[in-house]
Amino acid sequence: MATGDFDPSRAFRLDGEVAAITGGAKGIGRAIAECFARAGARVVILDFDGEAAQAAAESIRRAGGAAEALSVNVAHEKEIDEVFATLFANHGRLDVLVNSAGKSIRRPTAELPLELWNEVIETNLTGIFLCCKAAARYMLKQGGGRIVNIASIFGFSGGGLYPNVSYQASKGAVVNMTRALAVEWARCGIRVNAIAPTWVRTELIKPLLDRPDLIAEIERITPMGRLAEPEEMAGAALFLATQASSMVTGHTLAVDGGFLAQ
């Protein structure tokens, strides 16, 4: 992009663009969907929970945004291919993909059955791979696009407060897959980045929220002294999805209250 084409006043806008968000019905994904709609995007919420996705889309429309919903299981390649084909047929373009679908099963490693390990890896890692692959087919044809993956601080840290090996392994892989795809597609106009959230008040950490002692310890080891809210992830995602980050690719942006700076 030529320097003269950059307009700081418009850098954080997505006017007229199509943004698909997996896991967009709840939590971080929903906060990002609402933020992108306010920034002018037509949001397509992709979620395993079709009813929740429709409710999220309707809420965005009531607020004046453009949104629709499609049901998909990100661990199923056939479903993903069909959904992205439908999305592109309906809109003729796909400008942004946010991979926010994810799950966590906190269990001691010695007691973690292979099927539960696979369940987390299929959603958190394979699902992102399949969605990136499907989206890239269309982005390559149209000459570019942006992908934002949701990683985690546990893509860089072994944790320690509780065992969570499948989640940590999947998120570490997402960080490096983000780098690999960014390098592969950099000359094709596709930028691939990620954000690494800290503990965020969503359903994903509900079992932790029921333990005041654990929350107090999380707050103690976080320099800013608190958990994050879903909306605090949306600004980082918007930055990486817009021209504001036009020279950024292969980067994972920590949104963690200083946790990884220690």
N, C-alpha and C positions, 0 to 999 in steps of 0.2 A: 504494500500500500504506500503510495506516494505521500510525503509529509503534508503536502497541500490539501490532501483529501481528508485529513483528520480534523474533525470538528468536536472539540471537547464538550460543547453544549449538547451534542447528540450522542456522545460516546456510549452512554449507558442505556440506549434505547434499542428496542427490538421491533419497531413498527413494521407491520406487514409481514413479519417472519413467522414461520411455523416451528414450534418447539414441542418436542415429545418428551414426556417425563415419566419414567417408570417409577412405580411406587408412589405415584403422585396423589393418591387418595388421602394419605394421612402423613403426619409428622413432617420431617424435613422435605419430602417430596411435595407435599401439599403447600408448604410455605413457599417453596420455589415456584410452583405453578402459579400461585396467587401473585407473587412478585413479578414474574415474567408477563403475566396478563396485564398488570398495571404498567409495565414497560412497553406495552403495545403488541405483544406477541399473540398469535392464535395458539392457544395451549391445547395439546392433546394429552390427556391423562391416561396412562397405561397402567393397569393395576390388576392383580389377581382377584381382588374384591370388586367385582363389577358394580354392585350397588353403591359402595362407598365412593367409587370413582365417579359415578353419575351424580351423586350428591355433591361432591367437590366441584365438578364442572358446573352444576346448576348454581352453586354458591358464587362462583366466579362470574357467571353470566348476570346474576342479580346485582352484582357490584359494578356492572358495566363492562366487564371483560369478555373476551371471546374464548370459549373453551368447549371441549367435547371429551368424551370418555370412550375407551375401548378396553375390553377385558382381555388379559393375556397372562399366561404363566411364563415368566422369563426363563425358566429352566427347560422349556419345550421349544425346540428349534422350529418345528413346523408352525406352531402358533405365532411365533415371532415373525417369521417370514410372511405369513398371511396378514398380520396386523400392519406391518410396515408397507406391504403392497397396497393395502386398503388406504392407509394414510396418504401415500404418495399419489394414488389414483384420485383421491378426494381433493388434494391440495396442489398437486403438481410440483411440490418442493418439500424439502426437509432441511431446515437451517440449523437447528440445535437439537441435540439429544442430551438429556440428563439421566444418568443411570443411578436412581436412588432406591430401587428395590433391594431389600436386604433383610437378613434375619440373624439371630444369635441364639446359640444353645450353650449355656454356661454349665459345664460339667467337668469334673476331674478327668484328665486325659485317660487314666487307667480304667475309667468307667464309661468312656464315650464309645458307644457302638458305631461300627462303620457306617451304618445306614444314616445315623444322625450327622456324622462327619460329612458324608456325601450330600446330605440335605442342605447344609450350610454352604458347602463349596459350589453346589449347583446353582444356588440363588445368588450368592455374593460374588462369585468369580466367573463361572461358566455363563451365567445369565448376562453379565456385563459383556463378556466376549461375544456372545451371540447377538446381542443388541447392537454393539459397535459394528460387527460384521454386516448385519442387515442394513443398518443406517448408512454405512460407508458405500454400499452399492449405489445408493441414490446420490449421496454427497459427491462421489467421484464423477458421476455423470453430469451433475450440475455445476461442477467446478469448485466445490468447497463446502465447508460447514464447520460447526464447532461441537465438540463432545466434552461433557463435564461428568466425570465419574465421582461417586461418593465413596471415598476411602475412609480412613479413620486414623486417629492418633495411634491406634494399635497396629497400624501398618508400619510404624516406626518404633514401637515400644512393646516389650513383652508383658506389660501390665504388672500384675502382682497382687492386686487386691482380691482377685478371684480367678479360678481357671477358666479359660475361654479359648482354647487352642485353635479350634476350627475357625472361629471368627478372626483371630489374629493372623492366622496363616492366609486366609482369603484376602484380608485387607492389605497385607504385605504384598501379595501377588497383584492386587489391583494397582498399587503404586507403581510397580515395575512394568505391568502391562500398559499403563498409561504412558510411560516413557517410550516403550517399544512402538506403540501405535503412533505416537507423536512423531517419532523419527521416520517411521515408514511412510506416513502420509503428509509430511511437512511440505514437500514440493507439489503436493496435489491440492493445496488450499484447505486441508482439514487440520484444525488445531485440536489437540486432545490434552486436557488438563484434568485435575482432580482437586477436591477439597478434602481435608482430613479433620472432621469434627471431633471435638471433645465429647464428654457426656452431655447429651441434649435431652431435654424433658419431652420424651415421646413414649409411645407404647413399647418401643424396643427395650427401654430400660425400666419399665414399670416394676418388675420384681426388685430392682435396686432401690427405687423410690419408696418402697414399703419398708426399707431398713434405714432408719434415721442414723444409726451408728456408721453405716457405710457411706451415706451421703455426707455426713460430717467429715469423714476421712477424705473423700473426693474433694470436698471444698478446701480442706487443709493442704492437699498436695497440688492444688491448682493456684498459681500465683494470683489470679484475679479473685479467688476465693468463692467461686460460685459455679453452678452448672450453666449451660447455655440454653437459650430458647430456640425453637425451630426457625423463627424469623431471622435469627442472627446468622444462619447459614445461607440465607437467600441472597444477601448482598454479595457475598463471595462468589456464589454461583453466577449471579448476574454479571459481575466483572469478567469472569472467565468466558461467558457466553456472548459477550458483546465486543464491539470494536475498541472498547476501553483497554482490552488486553491483546491488541492486534499482534504484538511481537512476543507473546507468551505461549509456549507450547511445551509439553512434557513435564510440566510443573505440578506439584501437589502443594496446595496452599493450606497450611494448618490454621484452623479457626478454633483455638483451644485455650484461650485465656492464659497463654504463656506456658502450658504444660510441657511442651517439647523444648522450650528454651532453657530448661533447668539442666 
